[in-house]
């Protein structure tokens, strides 16, 4: 039901109106930053389009057979497509999920199960960097099949920007000749990475970043965390509910403090502490924890830049406003002129995490590169 969606009132009202008008488009592009509910709304819309007993005429009931099957990702008229690891079946037209190796298949099923339980769950599968061409071929083979009267086939391509050119070209053919009673919903946080030929054939729906208050209320309702932890996560997630959840799961206060300790160690030219932190963060090859560590480094550096620009630590200007005094003390040692290159190095390190490179090596190499920006050479 729509009440399960956080914010996005303008999107919901728009989709309600479209449904009531009976003039649903054949392809939609849900765009906006990560973790704001694009997949969640797409799934909810799929249920509404096939609900046997809509509430108030414009809301899925979540009780009928169609709603329950779509929620569980078990409807033959609903398909959720995401990035998958490479397999030997890329030349086949069959569903690539069926061709996944044992461990990859188990991980996929675990992630899909989590997604069906929580539509805001961000799917993360080892080695799944691209949407496979045979995923789109399988979509093509299914989208033109007939369906019972009153059924709308819905195909969601999550993170559609992960399609390579061959997959995009295959999808474009469907957009050029859309079948009846079928809807494609593409979701992306990187709309500029999609070909203009695809963008131009979809109805674009923009999703705003979520309000801090809405995120905090949802987290407190779900329970499990203190009010202090929830408020901190809501403030630091920059409008992304999924990121707020990730931060809480990883221990937001400890991770934030570790990132600050790392910066202090760089400023003090303390390589032993820097290496120790790198090893602790990358232990167990936890890619998401490593990404969040880089995220916190970025926040600290931007806060330090704000302090530098203002000449003092003004809490209202800072993301980490509760630690304004600490930031003020670090200000004198922070290299103002190199902020662009520092942020650039953090972004490059984040990209490397998605590749098959040892995490400790990524962080150590990052530290070596950052050192020249933080440590002044002896005169």
C-alpha positions, 0 to 999 in steps of 0.5 A: 500500500502507498502508506509503506512508501516514505515521502514522494507524495508528488510521485504517488499522486501522479501515478494514482491519477495515471491509473484512474485515467486508464492511460498508463504509459508503456515505459517509465523512467524513475530517476533520482538519487539512490535509496529514495524509493524508486524500486519501492514505488515501482513494485507498489505500482505493479501491484496496483496495476494488477490488484483485484480489489484496489483500496479507494480505487487507487491503492493496492490492497496487499491482500489479493492473490496478485498483490501477494505474488508480486510482493513475493516476486513470484508472479509470472507476469512480474519480473524484477531485473538487476545486475548479475555476475557474469556466467557462461550463458551470456549468449543464451536467451534463457533467464541468466538466473537459472545459469548462475553458479551455486554460490552466485545463485544462493546469493542472488536468492538471498538478495531477492528475498530481502528485496521482497521483504523490504522494497528499500533493500539495496541489492548487492551481489558479488561480481554483479557489475552489469545487467546481462544481455541475456537478462534483456533477451529473456525480458524480450521473450516474455514481454510479448507473451499473452496474459489473461484479461485484466493483467498488466505485465510489469518488468522493472529494470533496476539500476538500468544505467548498468546496462552495456550497449548491447543490452541497451540496444536490445531494450530499445527494440521493445521501446520502439515497438511496445507490446500491449498490456505490458509496462517497462519501469527503468530505475536509475540514480545515474540518468546521464549514463543512459542512452538518449534514445532510451531516455527519450522513449520513456516517461520520466518521473523524478524522485526527490531526496527524502526529508530528514524528518520522514526518514527519522520517523520511519526508523523510529517506528521500525525500532531497534535503534536509539533516538540519537542514532536515528537522528544522526543517521537521518542527518548523514544519509542525505535523503537516502533511506537505504543509506541510513539503514546501512549506516545504522547496521554498520555502527554509525557513530563508530564508523564516523569516529574512525573516519575522523581518526584516520584524517587526524592520523594523516594530518599528524603524519602517523603512517602506523595508525593510518595502516592500522585503520585501513586494515580494520576497515577492510577486514572480512572484505566488507565492501559496503563498510569500506564504501561507507568509510569513504563516504564519512571521509568525504563528509569530514573533508567537506565540513573542514572546508566549510570551517576554512571558508567561514573562518570558524566552526559554525554548527548550522553550516556543518553536517557534523554540527555536534562536533563543531568544536573538534572541527575548529581545532583541526581547521588550522592543519587542513589544506584548503587548496587541495579539496578538489583533488582529495574528493577526486581521490575518494571517488576513484577509490570508491569506483575501485571497490566494485572491482576485484581488488583487495580492499586493504590495497585500495585504502593503502594506495588512497592513503599514499595519494592523500598524504601529499595533500595533508603532509607538508614537505620538510623545508 
